Amino acid sequence: MTRAIVFANGDCSDYVRSLVQISSTDFLVCADGGIRHCRAAGLQPDLLVGDFDSIDHDAAQLVARGQIECLNFPPEKNASDLELTFDTLCDRSIDEVVLLGVSGGRTDHFLFNWQLAGSRAWPFNLRVVDDFVDAYLVSKARPLSLAPPLKQTFSVIPLVSNATGVGVSGAKYPLDNACLPLGSTLGLSNVVTGSRLQVSVEQGIVMVMLAHEDKP
């Protein structure tokens, strides 16, 4: 199973990186300025994607020396560096993508990043981690089954469209064939009560967000 760790250019703390447990077998991908997070962890990226307007001098030197595979796009383009990164990974043999650095910074970038994550059913499992939540994308083809701690707080949120046929089991407030309209708070702040949390959806895409309750 091939896992890609994607570093975007938002906030990415040591705490977040520790949750992901990056290993030598992971494929490390940086969306432009996200390379700073990869290098801060003492890691060498395998792929850099973007217009390279946000990379620092040291990263630029790595690029100039040809030490990183690069996909360089013009500054005037119709997609963000992160969307271009995701599109690139769709054409590679990737089973799971873990996205870091998605939150923080400008509010418009923050919202676009999260909407992008839920904008389509990607051909890989998608996990998004920031300082507050550990999130998983759920579609009809990719239901979720996890074993989080009992009493773990979580939410089920449709990001870009209505979700129907939503099922949630192993929780204080189960759902069966429910409809979650875009903007509804029906799926907000549930609690894990069973040995496994299971979430499925018939139409649409939802994000299951588990709150970090042990954050220092």
VEXZAKE-470062 format. One line per field, with one value per residue (C-alpha): x, y, z; residue number from 1; chain. Coordinates in steps of 0.5 Angstrom, whole numbers. Example, Ala and Ser with C-alpha at 12.3 -4.5 7.8 and 13.67 -1.06 7.14 Angstrom:
// VEXZAKE-470062
u [25;27];
v [-9;-2];
w [16;14];
k [1;2];
c [A;A];
END
This chain:
// VEXZAKE-470062
u [0;3;2;3;4;2;5;1;3;-2;0;3;6;11;4;1;7;7;0;2;8;12;16;21;16;12;12;13;10;10;5;10;11;9;16;18;14;18;25;23;22;29;25;27;21;20;16;15;9;7;9;15;13;13;19;25;32;35;29;30;38;35;31;36;41;36;35;27;23;19;13;13;7;6;4;-2;-6;-13;-12;-8;-2;-6;-11;-5;-2;-8;-9;-2;-3;-9;-5;0;-1;-3;-7;-8;-6;-5;-6;-2;-1;-9;-11;-9;-7;-11;-19;-20;-14;-17;-24;-21;-17;-22;-27;-22;-21;-29;-30;-30;-29;-21;-18;-15;-17;-16;-14;-13;-10;-9;-8;-16;-18;-16;-21;-23;-27;-32;-36;-40;-34;-30;-34;-30;-29;-25;-23;-22;-23;-29;-32;-28;-32;-33;-37;-40;-40;-42;-37;-39;-46;-52;-51;-56;-57;-52;-51;-47;-46;-42;-44;-49;-53;-53;-56;-60;-61;-60;-60;-55;-56;-50;-50;-54;-51;-54;-48;-44;-41;-43;-39;-36;-40;-38;-32;-32;-34;-37;-40;-43;-46;-50;-50;-45;-39;-38;-32;-31;-28;-25;-23;-16;-18;-10;-7;-2];
v [0;7;13;20;25;32;38;45;52;53;51;45;44;39;36;35;31;27;24;22;18;19;13;12;9;15;19;26;31;39;44;50;53;47;45;49;44;38;41;43;36;34;30;31;31;26;31;39;42;49;55;56;63;61;57;60;60;54;50;54;51;44;45;48;42;37;34;34;32;38;40;47;51;58;63;65;59;56;52;52;49;44;42;41;37;33;32;30;24;22;19;16;9;12;8;14;21;25;32;37;44;45;50;57;63;67;65;64;60;56;55;53;48;44;45;42;36;34;37;30;22;22;15;14;15;22;24;31;33;40;42;41;35;28;28;23;23;19;17;11;8;9;8;9;4;6;4;11;12;11;18;21;27;27;31;29;35;35;40;42;39;35;28;23;16;18;12;13;7;6;13;16;19;14;16;11;13;21;27;32;39;43;48;43;42;35;32;36;34;27;22;15;9;3;-1;1;8;7;12;11;15;13;20;26;26;28;29;25;30;27;32;32;31;30;36;39];
w [0;-2;2;0;5;2;5;4;6;12;19;20;28;31;34;27;24;30;29;22;24;17;15;10;6;5;-1;1;-4;-3;-6;-7;0;4;3;9;13;10;11;18;20;17;11;4;-1;-7;-11;-11;-15;-16;-19;-14;-12;-4;-3;0;-2;1;-3;-9;-9;-8;-14;-18;-17;-19;-12;-12;-18;-20;-23;-25;-27;-29;-24;-28;-28;-27;-20;-14;-12;-8;-13;-18;-13;-12;-20;-20;-15;-19;-24;-20;-16;-9;-4;1;2;8;8;12;13;10;16;18;14;10;11;3;2;9;6;-1;2;6;0;-5;0;-1;-8;-11;-10;-10;-13;-6;1;4;11;13;20;23;30;32;28;24;18;13;7;6;-1;-3;-6;1;7;14;19;25;32;36;43;47;48;42;40;32;27;20;15;8;5;-2;-3;0;3;3;5;11;16;23;28;34;36;41;36;30;23;19;11;14;9;11;7;6;12;17;24;25;24;29;36;36;41;40;44;40;39;32;29;22;17;10;5;-1;-5;-4;0;8;12;19;23;30;35;38;45;48;44;49];
k [1;2;3;4;5;6;7;8;9;10;11;12;13;14;15;16;17;18;19;20;21;22;23;24;25;26;27;28;29;30;31;32;33;34;35;36;37;38;39;40;41;42;43;44;45;46;47;48;49;50;51;52;53;54;55;56;57;58;59;60;61;62;63;64;65;66;67;68;69;70;71;72;73;74;75;76;77;78;79;80;81;82;83;84;85;86;87;88;89;90;91;92;93;94;95;96;97;98;99;100;101;102;103;104;105;106;107;108;109;110;111;112;113;114;115;116;117;118;119;120;121;122;123;124;125;126;127;128;129;130;131;132;133;134;135;136;137;138;139;140;141;142;143;144;145;146;147;148;149;150;151;152;153;154;155;156;157;158;159;160;161;162;163;164;165;166;167;168;169;170;171;172;173;174;175;176;177;178;179;180;181;182;183;184;185;186;187;188;189;190;191;192;193;194;195;196;197;198;199;200;201;202;203;204;205;206;207;208;209;210;211;212;213;214;215;216];
c [A;A;A;A;A;A;A;A;A;A;A;A;A;A;A;A;A;A;A;A;A;A;A;A;A;A;A;A;A;A;A;A;A;A;A;A;A;A;A;A;A;A;A;A;A;A;A;A;A;A;A;A;A;A;A;A;A;A;A;A;A;A;A;A;A;A;A;A;A;A;A;A;A;A;A;A;A;A;A;A;A;A;A;A;A;A;A;A;A;A;A;A;A;A;A;A;A;A;A;A;A;A;A;A;A;A;A;A;A;A;A;A;A;A;A;A;A;A;A;A;A;A;A;A;A;A;A;A;A;A;A;A;A;A;A;A;A;A;A;A;A;A;A;A;A;A;A;A;A;A;A;A;A;A;A;A;A;A;A;A;A;A;A;A;A;A;A;A;A;A;A;A;A;A;A;A;A;A;A;A;A;A;A;A;A;A;A;A;A;A;A;A;A;A;A;A;A;A;A;A;A;A;A;A;A;A;A;A;A;A;A;A;A;A;A;A];
END
